Amino acid sequence: MLKKFLKEERGQGAIEYILLAGGIIVAAVVIFYVYKGIASSAGTRMSGTVNFTAEEVNESVSEELARL
């Protein structure tokens, strides 16, 4: 029975496709995790820059209004 099981090759192709799909899924998860970290840090940096610029605009507008 063991010899018959070892000689059987009908499911080999399906198993190869399953392993290939699993590898692609693992790679996609890793890429998503890395991209999430990069996008998060970029968003934080942009947010800080935008807030800083908005504060500068508010100060300059206040100064101009005070001159009037």
C-alpha positions as CSV (number, residue, x, y, z in Angstrom):
1,M,0.0,0.0,0.0
2,L,2.9,2.4,0.8
3,K,4.5,1.6,-2.6
4,K,1.3,2.5,-4.4
5,F,1.0,5.7,-2.4
6,L,4.5,6.8,-3.2
7,K,4.1,6.0,-6.9
8,E,0.9,8.0,-7.3
9,E,1.5,11.3,-9.0
10,R,-2.0,12.6,-9.8
11,G,-2.1,15.1,-7.0
12,Q,1.4,16.4,-7.6
13,G,0.4,19.3,-9.8
14,A,-2.3,20.5,-7.5
15,I,0.1,20.5,-4.5
16,E,2.6,22.5,-6.5
17,Y,0.0,25.1,-7.3
18,I,-1.1,25.3,-3.7
19,L,2.5,25.8,-2.6
20,L,3.0,28.5,-5.2
21,A,-0.2,30.3,-4.2
22,G,0.9,30.1,-0.5
23,G,4.3,31.6,-1.4
24,I,2.6,34.5,-3.3
25,I,0.3,35.1,-0.3
26,V,3.2,35.2,2.2
27,A,5.1,37.6,-0.1
28,A,2.0,39.9,-0.4
29,V,1.6,40.0,3.3
30,V,5.2,40.9,3.9
31,I,5.1,43.6,1.2
32,F,1.9,45.0,2.7
33,Y,3.4,45.1,6.2
34,V,6.5,46.9,4.9
35,Y,4.5,49.4,2.8
36,K,2.2,50.1,5.7
37,G,5.2,51.1,7.8
38,I,6.6,53.3,5.1
39,A,3.3,55.0,4.3
40,S,2.6,55.6,8.0
41,S,5.9,57.3,8.6
42,A,5.6,59.4,5.5
43,G,2.1,60.5,6.5
44,T,3.3,61.5,10.0
45,R,6.1,63.5,8.4
46,M,3.7,65.2,6.0
47,S,1.3,65.9,8.8
48,G,4.0,67.7,10.8
49,T,5.0,69.7,7.8
50,V,1.5,70.8,7.0
51,N,0.7,71.7,10.6
52,F,3.9,73.7,10.8
53,T,3.1,75.6,7.6
54,A,-0.5,76.3,8.7
55,E,0.8,77.8,12.0
56,E,3.1,80.0,10.0
57,V,0.3,81.2,7.8
58,N,-1.9,81.9,10.8
59,E,0.9,83.9,12.4
60,S,1.5,86.0,9.3
61,V,-2.2,86.6,8.8
62,S,-2.5,87.7,12.4
63,E,0.5,90.0,12.0
64,E,-1.1,91.5,8.8
65,L,-4.4,92.0,10.5
66,A,-2.7,93.7,13.5
67,R,-1.1,96.2,11.1
68,L,-4.4,97.2,9.7
